[in-house]
Amino acid sequence: MSDLDKTLQLMQARFNPAAAAGLDLIFQFRISDSGDYFVTVREGTCTLEAGCAPEADVTLTTDRETLKGLVGGEISGTQAFISGRLKTGGNPMLAMKLGSLFPSGNK
C-alpha cells in the first residue's frame, strides 16, 4: 500500500459524520504527483473515489507530502495555502469545512 493510500484511508477514518449533517458537497483533490481523487460528503456520509468529479464544489490542488501533513496535523490548511503548497478553486470557503469534517490527530 502506498503512502498516498494510507493517507487517504486515514482521512476517511477520521471523518466526522456529525459535522456533515445536512451537507451535500464534493471536494476534488488534484494531487500533482499522484492523480485526482474526490470526496463526496452527503448527509453524514463520506465516499472517496479516484478520478475527477463531474461537478465539484471546491477543488484543492496540492502534492502528496502536503496532503499527508494536512491529514496528519503537521500543517494547517491556512499554512499550506499561504505558503502556496495548497491552492483552491471553486468555492474556497468550503475548503475551510475540511478541518471539521476530517479532524487531524492533533485536535
C-alpha positions in Angstrom: 0.0 0.0 0.0 1.4 3.4 -1.0 1.8 6.4 1.4 -1.0 8.1 -0.5 -3.3 5.2 0.0 -2.5 5.2 3.7 -3.1 9.0 3.9 -6.5 8.7 2.1 -7.5 5.8 4.4 -6.6 7.8 7.4 -8.6 10.8 6.2 -11.6 8.6 5.7 -11.1 7.0 9.2 -11.2 10.5 10.8 -14.4 11.5 9.0 -16.7 13.2 11.5 -20.3 12.4 10.4 -21.8 14.9 12.9 -20.0 17.7 11.0 -21.5 16.5 7.8 -25.2 16.7 8.8 -27.2 18.5 6.2 -24.2 18.8 3.8 -24.1 17.7 0.1 -20.7 18.6 -1.2 -18.0 17.3 -3.5 -14.3 18.1 -2.8 -12.0 17.5 -5.7 -8.4 16.7 -4.8 -5.8 17.2 -7.5 -2.6 15.7 -6.2 0.1 16.9 -8.5 2.4 14.0 -8.1 -0.3 11.2 -7.8 -3.5 11.9 -9.6 -7.1 13.0 -8.9 -9.5 11.9 -6.2 -12.8 13.3 -5.0 -14.7 13.1 -1.7 -18.4 13.2 -1.7 -19.9 14.3 1.7 -23.6 13.8 1.8 -25.9 13.7 4.9 -23.4 12.4 7.3 -21.6 10.0 4.9 -18.3 10.2 3.1 -17.2 8.4 -0.1 -13.8 8.6 -1.7 -13.2 7.8 -5.4 -10.3 8.1 -7.8 -10.7 10.4 -10.8 -12.5 13.7 -11.4 -15.9 14.5 -10.1 -18.4 15.7 -12.7 -19.2 18.9 -10.7 -17.0 19.6 -7.6 -18.0 22.4 -5.2 -14.3 23.1 -4.4 -11.0 21.9 -5.9 -7.9 21.6 -3.9 -4.6 21.2 -5.6 -1.6 20.0 -3.6 1.1 17.4 -3.6 1.2 14.0 -1.8 3.5 15.2 1.0 1.4 18.3 1.8 -1.8 16.2 1.9 -0.1 13.8 4.3 0.9 16.8 6.5 -2.7 18.2 6.4 -4.3 14.9 7.3 -1.7 14.1 10.0 -2.0 17.6 11.6 1.6 18.6 10.9 0.5 21.6 8.8 -2.8 23.5 8.8 -4.8 24.3 5.7 -4.1 28.0 6.3 -0.3 27.4 6.5 -0.4 25.3 3.3 -2.5 27.9 1.5 -0.3 30.9 2.5 2.9 29.0 1.6 1.5 28.1 -1.8 1.5 24.4 -1.1 -2.3 24.3 -1.4 -4.4 26.0 -4.0 -8.2 26.2 -4.2 -10.7 26.6 -6.9 -14.5 26.8 -6.9 -15.8 27.9 -3.6 -12.7 28.3 -1.3 -14.8 28.9 1.8 -15.9 25.3 1.6 -12.3 24.2 2.0 -12.4 25.6 5.5 -15.0 22.9 6.3 -12.4 20.1 5.8 -10.9 20.7 9.3 -14.2 19.9 11.0 -15.2 17.1 8.5 -11.8 15.4 8.8 -10.2 16.4 12.1 -6.4 15.7 12.4 -5.0 13.7 15.2 -3.7 16.8 16.9 -7.2 18.1 17.8 
